């Protein structure tokens, strides 16, 4: 397993993971909404990391960096 910065090619897999998360589903997350939020995160240069094994995305960590 390796941890790496997410790439645009990972967005679909990350959105699928987010939509399948029981916690995020509680807050109304959908694959479509997750993909839109991820696009915003990429645009804002948030730090989005993926855990992957043999090219399959197994997990995600999303950090919003701020001066606060």
Secondary structure as UniProt FT lines:
FT   STRAND          2..5
FT   HELIX           8..10
FT   HELIX           11..20
FT   HELIX           22..26
FT   TURN            27..28
FT   HELIX           31..43
FT   TURN            44..45
FT   STRAND          47..53
FT   TURN            54..55
FT   STRAND          56..63
//
